[in-house]
């Protein structure tokens, strides 16, 4: 199934959601998360949040991560419930918090306790009262069924162990018509994990279709990354 410039693929069926903490923007990605198929786990931990914050929150990151464009692409509306899966030090949280407004909610998920503590302090410091950092296990976002509208997964997808099972859990977590946005590094990017641990966008799209996701590949939004958007279809 070819997937280039703009692709639409359909398949599968599901729905589900809960509380937890995934992995940081680049954190969960470079973590000891294994990827299915030929991509093996990276034996890397992100335990010192203060040190990792120097990298993850470096202002220079804005030039290639383009957070405003990413959030704009997600079409978040006030009152929505949005998940940042693999939130790390909370690089995207302020923008997501503003987008959902006081009537909405943000779940910042990560697997590292230190990242959760760091984000909790960040939320207090920045007044993100609608944002809740939560720790989750490696293989489950722990989201309640039909509880969220959008799921953002930045620099993390390539380290999820069993993505086929994980996709189904994400699908169950979304409301009908909800969407997942997978942002990850291209094979040619100067940033990101070693090339052998990167995943082609076509493969991400194929993995999303098992959850009844209609997928679209966006390649020209970011200079170092692609975005695969998956919208949940009704069964």
C-alpha positions in Angstrom: 0.0 0.0 0.0 1.9 3.1 -1.2 1.9 6.1 1.1 3.7 9.3 -0.1 2.6 13.0 -0.2 -0.9 12.4 1.0 -2.2 8.9 1.7 -5.5 7.6 2.9 -5.7 4.1 4.2 -8.5 2.3 6.0 -8.8 -0.9 8.0 -9.5 -2.4 11.5 -11.9 -1.3 14.3 -11.6 -0.3 18.0 -12.1 2.3 20.8 -10.4 2.9 24.5 -8.5 5.3 27.1 -6.9 5.9 30.8 -4.3 7.7 32.9 -0.5 7.4 32.9 2.8 8.6 31.5 4.4 7.7 28.3 7.8 9.0 27.2 9.3 12.4 26.4 9.3 14.0 23.1 12.7 12.6 22.4 12.7 10.6 25.6 10.4 7.7 25.2 11.8 7.5 21.8 15.4 6.9 22.8 14.3 4.8 25.7 14.5 1.1 26.3 11.3 0.9 24.2 11.6 -1.7 21.6 9.9 -1.5 18.3 8.2 -4.3 16.5 9.8 -5.8 13.5 13.5 -5.2 12.7 13.8 -2.3 15.1 15.2 -3.4 18.5 15.0 -1.7 21.8 17.3 1.2 22.7 18.7 0.6 26.1 18.5 4.3 27.1 16.9 5.9 30.1 15.8 9.5 30.7 16.1 9.6 34.5 17.7 12.9 35.0 15.0 15.3 33.9 17.0 18.4 34.8 19.8 17.4 32.5 17.5 16.3 29.7 15.6 19.5 29.9 18.7 21.4 28.6 18.3 19.4 25.4 14.5 18.9 25.1 13.7 22.5 26.0 16.5 24.1 24.1 15.1 27.2 22.3 17.0 26.0 19.2 14.6 23.1 19.0 11.8 25.3 17.9 13.5 25.9 14.5 13.1 22.2 13.4 10.3 21.0 15.7 8.0 23.9 14.8 5.6 23.3 17.8 3.1 26.0 16.7 2.7 24.3 13.3 2.3 20.9 14.9 -0.4 22.1 17.3 -2.1 24.0 14.5 -2.2 20.8 12.4 -4.1 19.0 15.2 -7.1 21.3 14.9 -7.6 21.3 18.7 -10.8 23.0 19.9 -11.5 24.5 23.3 -12.9 21.9 25.7 -11.1 19.0 24.1 -9.2 16.4 26.0 -5.7 15.9 24.6 -2.9 13.5 25.3 0.8 14.2 24.9 2.2 10.6 24.9 5.9 10.6 25.7 5.7 14.2 27.0 9.2 14.2 28.6 9.9 17.5 30.1 6.7 19.0 28.8 8.0 20.8 25.7 4.5 20.9 24.1 2.4 21.3 27.2 2.0 25.1 27.3 0.7 25.2 23.7 -1.7 22.3 24.2 -3.0 23.7 27.4 -3.7 27.0 25.7 -5.4 25.3 22.8 -7.9 23.3 24.9 -8.6 26.2 27.3 -10.0 26.2 30.8 -12.8 23.8 29.8 -10.4 21.3 28.3 -7.8 18.9 29.8 -4.3 17.7 28.9 -2.8 14.4 30.0 1.0 14.4 29.9 2.1 10.8 29.8 5.5 9.4 30.4 7.2 6.2 31.8 9.9 8.0 33.7 9.1 9.1 37.3 11.6 11.9 37.1 9.9 13.3 34.0 6.5 13.2 35.7 7.9 15.2 38.7 9.6 17.7 36.4 6.3 18.2 34.5 4.3 18.6 37.7 6.6 21.4 38.8 6.5 22.9 35.3 2.7 22.9 35.4 2.8 24.7 38.8 5.3 27.2 37.6 3.6 28.0 34.3 0.0 27.9 35.7 -1.1 24.9 33.6 -4.0 24.1 35.8 -5.8 22.0 33.1 -2.7 19.7 32.7 -2.0 16.5 34.5 1.3 14.6 34.3 0.8 10.9 34.7 3.1 7.9 34.7 2.2 4.9 32.5 3.8 1.5 31.9 5.9 0.9 28.8 3.2 -1.1 27.0 -0.1 0.7 27.9 -1.2 4.3 27.9 -3.7 3.4 30.5 -6.5 5.6 29.0 -10.2 5.2 29.6 -12.3 4.1 26.6 -13.6 7.0 24.6 -12.0 9.6 26.8 -9.8 11.8 24.6 -10.1 13.7 21.3 -6.5 14.0 20.2 -3.3 12.1 20.9 0.1 13.6 20.1 3.1 11.3 19.8 6.4 13.1 19.1 9.7 11.4 18.6 8.4 8.3 20.4 6.6 5.9 18.1 9.8 4.1 17.0 10.3 2.9 20.6 6.9 1.4 21.4 7.4 -2.4 21.9 4.3 -4.0 20.3 2.8 -1.3 18.2 0.1 -3.5 16.8 -1.4 -4.0 20.3 -0.6 -0.4 21.3 -2.5 1.1 18.3 -5.6 -0.8 19.4 -5.3 0.7 22.9 -5.0 4.2 21.4 -8.0 3.6 19.2 -10.1 2.5 22.2 -9.1 5.7 24.0 -10.4 8.1 21.3 -13.9 9.4 20.9 -15.4 8.7 17.4 -13.7 10.9 14.9 -10.7 11.5 17.3 -7.2 11.5 15.9 -3.6 10.5 16.5 -0.6 12.5 15.3 2.7 10.6 15.0 5.6 12.9 14.6 9.0 11.3 14.0 12.4 11.6 12.4 13.0 11.0 8.7 15.7 8.6 7.7 17.8 11.6 6.5 17.3 13.8 9.6 20.4 15.2 11.4 18.5 14.8 14.7 17.0 11.7 16.4 18.0 8.2 17.2 20.4 6.0 15.1 19.2 5.4 11.6 18.5 1.7 12.3 16.0 2.6 14.9 14.0 5.0 12.7 10.7 4.0 11.0 9.6 5.0 7.6 6.3 7.0 7.5 4.7 4.4 5.2 5.2 1.8 7.9 3.7 4.0 10.6 0.6 4.4 8.4 0.3 0.6 7.9 0.6 0.1 11.6 -2.2 2.6 12.3 -4.7 1.0 10.0 -5.2 -1.9 12.3 -7.2 0.4 14.6 -9.6 1.7 12.0 -7.6 4.8 11.3 -7.8 6.7 8.1 -4.2 8.0 7.7 -2.7 10.9 5.9 1.1 11.5 5.5 2.3 15.1 5.8 5.9 15.5 4.7 6.4 19.2 4.1 5.4 20.6 7.5 8.7 20.0 9.3 12.3 20.1 8.0 13.6 17.0 9.9 10.4 15.0 10.4 7.2 13.7 9.0 3.7 13.6 10.5 1.3 10.7 10.0 -2.2 11.8 11.0 -4.6 9.0 11.8 -8.3 9.8 12.2 -10.5 7.2 13.9 -13.3 5.9 11.7 -16.7 4.6 12.9 -16.8 0.8 12.8 
